[in-house]
Amino acid sequence: MSKSVTVLMGGWSAEREVSLASGAACADALADAGYTVKRVDVKRDLHGLMDALTPAPDVVFNALHGRYGEDGRIQSLLDILGLPYTHSGVLASALAMDKQTAKALFATCGIPCPEGQIVSLSDSSDALPLDPPFVVKPNSEGSSVGVKIVRPGDNRPTFDDWPYGDEALVEQYIAGRELTVAVIGDRALGVTELRPLAGFYDYEAKYTDGKTTHLCPAPVPDQVAQQAMDYAVAAHQALGCRGVSRSDFRYDDTESDLGRLYMLEVNTQPGMTPLSLVPEQAAAAGMGLSDLVAWMVENATCDA
């Protein structure tokens, strides 16, 4: 008898649509791998979710992205229920979702990160928090949701339509190239460079076909690729991640012959859509999507 797997997707964060796409792709791949699959579009309804998890599945595949699904809250519920689930546990999920806290942890491991600070949106000062260029982003969102770049000569950014809380993370802008590394277990799969055809690697560039060129393996010096993979594994372990994670970097190749890497963040539940990077790197390493999600299910656990 095959294992029963309930795939959680959707949710109500800013990344709902991405999660629905990830969940559908993973559910299809799990069915192809021989599992008995149930798909659940998670709403802000605890009773409904409990009903969807009854009878208890063998494993929960967590394909939720963003707040409530990726920040430790749904993981807490699954721990209470004693249900094994994919991806990281409560603490690692919460730490990684808080970008500034995660950066402080990475610094203790010798992983360079952009200079940054949390600013209150109630501050009426006209002074800029950093010298431009700098980046403004939510401290606890993913998929480049809400990211703005402030360049020299720009006015102080306004937050009249900011739906991401009372604070923002302001970071030094790092010139250069966008790199990403997937980690499975404690092994880095490879390095991909992302080249948006216009602008920067924002939400639209990530999830619109044809907006970004993926170069896998990344055309960077071998030392830089190895350092990126070493940093990704170190960050995965420092956070206490389980299963699959993805680390995102900026590579400033203008600083020296080899340049310098800066870690931006770790995604504890990276996208699994047809345009997503982890399945792409896994495929380059010889692991198809069905094999990847099966590995995730077979390595699922909980902190009951």
Long-range contacts (C-beta under 8 A, 24 or more apart in sequence): 2-34, 2-35, 2-36, 3-35, 3-36, 3-58, 3-59, 3-297, 4-35, 4-36, 4-37, 4-38, 4-57, 4-58, 4-59, 5-30, 5-35, 5-36, 5-37, 5-38, 5-57, 5-58, 5-59, 5-60, 5-61, 5-297, 6-37, 6-38, 6-39, 6-40, 6-52, 6-53, 6-57, 6-59, 6-60, 6-61, 7-37, 7-38, 7-39, 7-40, 7-60, 7-61, 7-63, 8-40, 8-42, 8-60, 8-61, 8-62, 8-63, 8-64, 8-69, 8-74, 9-39, 9-40, 9-41, 9-42, 9-63, 9-64, 10-40, 10-41, 10-42, 10-43, 10-64, 11-42, 11-64, 11-65, 11-66, 11-68, 11-69, 12-42, 12-43, 12-44, 12-68, 13-64, 13-65, 13-66, 13-67, 13-68, 13-69, 13-70, 13-141, 14-66, 14-67, 14-141, 14-143, 14-145, 14-146, 14-163, 14-164, 15-65, 15-66, 15-141, 15-142, 15-143, 15-145, 16-66, 17-207, 18-65, 18-143, 18-207, 18-271, 18-273, 19-63, 19-64, 19-65, 19-66, 19-69, 21-207, 21-271, 21-273, 21-274, 22-63, 22-65, 22-271, 22-272, 22-273, 22-276, 23-61, 23-63, 23-64, 23-272, 25-272, 25-273, 25-274, 25-279, 25-289, 26-61, 26-63, 26-272, 26-289, 26-293, 27-61, 27-63, 29-289, 29-290, 29-292, 29-293, 30-61, 30-290, 30-293, 30-294, 30-297, 32-290, 33-290, 33-291, 33-293, 33-294, 35-294, 35-297, 42-69, 42-74, 49-77, 53-81, 53-83, 56-81, 56-83, 57-83, 58-84, 59-83, 59-84, 59-85, 59-86, 59-297, 59-300, 60-84, 60-85, 60-86, 60-300, 61-85, 61-86, 61-293, 61-296, 61-297, 61-300, 62-86, 62-87, 62-269, 63-269, 63-272, 64-269, 65-142, 65-143, 65-269, 65-271, 66-141, 66-142, 66-143, 66-145, 67-97, 67-140, 67-141, 69-269, 70-97, 70-142, 70-267, 70-268, 70-269, 71-97, 71-140, 72-97, 78-302, 79-302, 79-303, 79-304, 80-304, 81-304, 82-302, 82-304, 83-302, 84-300, 84-301, 84-302, 85-300, 85-301, 85-302, 86-243, 86-244, 86-296, 86-297, 86-299, 86-300, 87-242, 87-243, 87-244, 87-245, 87-268, 87-269, 87-296, 88-239, 88-240, 88-241, 88-242, 88-243, 88-245, 88-268, 88-269, 89-240, 89-242, 89-302, 89-303, 90-303, 91-240, 92-239, 92-240, 92-241, 92-242, 92-268, 93-268, 93-269, 95-239, 95-240, 96-239, 96-241, 96-245, 96-265, 96-266, 96-267, 96-268, 97-140, 97-142, 97-268, 98-139, 98-140, 99-137, 99-139, 99-140, 99-169, 99-265, 100-139, 100-169, 102-235, 102-239, 102-265, 102-266, 103-263, 105-238, 105-239, 106-235, 106-238, 106-263, 108-238, 109-234, 109-235, 109-238, 110-234, 111-231, 111-234, 111-235, 111-263, 112-260, 112-261, 112-262, 112-263, 113-262, 113-263, 113-264, 114-171, 114-172, 114-173, 114-174, 114-250, 114-262, 114-264, 115-171, 115-172, 116-169, 116-170, 116-171, 116-172, 117-169, 117-170, 118-167, 118-168, 118-169, 118-170, 119-167, 119-168, 119-169, 119-170, 120-166, 120-167, 121-159, 121-162, 121-166, 121-167, 121-168, 122-166, 126-156, 127-156, 128-156, 129-170, 130-170, 130-171, 130-172, 132-173, 133-173, 134-170, 134-171, 134-172, 134-173, 135-170, 135-171, 135-172, 135-173, 136-168, 136-169, 136-170, 137-168, 137-169, 137-171, 138-164, 138-165, 138-168, 138-169, 139-165, 139-167, 139-168, 139-169, 140-164, 140-165, 142-265, 142-267, 143-203, 143-206, 143-207, 143-271, 144-201, 144-202, 144-203, 144-205, 144-206, 145-203, 147-200, 147-202, 147-203, 149-173, 149-200, 174-250, 174-252, 174-262, 175-250, 175-252, 175-254, 176-250, 176-251, 176-252, 176-253, 176-254, 176-259, 177-220, 177-250, 177-251, 177-253, 178-248, 178-249, 178-250, 178-251, 179-218, 179-220, 179-228, 179-248, 179-249, 179-250, 179-251, 179-261, 180-246, 180-247, 180-248, 180-249, 180-277, 181-228, 181-229, 181-231, 181-232, 181-246, 181-247, 181-249, 181-281, 182-232, 182-244, 182-245, 182-246, 182-270, 182-277, 182-278, 182-281, 182-282, 183-232, 183-233, 183-236, 183-241, 183-244, 183-245, 183-246, 183-247, 184-243, 184-244, 184-282, 184-292, 184-295, 185-243, 185-299, 186-233, 186-236, 186-237, 187-233, 188-228, 188-229, 188-230, 188-232, 188-233, 189-278, 189-281, 189-282, 189-284, 189-285, 190-216, 190-217, 190-225, 190-229, 190-281, 190-284, 190-285, 191-216, 191-217, 191-218, 191-220, 191-225, 191-228, 191-229, 192-216, 192-217, 192-218, 192-277, 192-280, 192-281, 193-218, 193-219, 193-220, 193-251, 194-277, 206-271, 206-275, 207-271, 207-273, 207-275, 209-275, 214-277, 214-280, 216-280, 216-281, 216-284, 217-284, 220-251, 220-253, 221-258, 223-258, 224-251, 224-258, 224-259, 224-261, 227-261, 228-261, 231-261, 231-263, 232-266, 235-263, 235-266, 236-266, 239-266, 239-268, 241-266, 241-268, 242-299, 242-301, 243-296, 243-299, 243-300, 244-270, 244-278, 244-292, 244-296, 245-270, 246-270, 246-277, 246-278
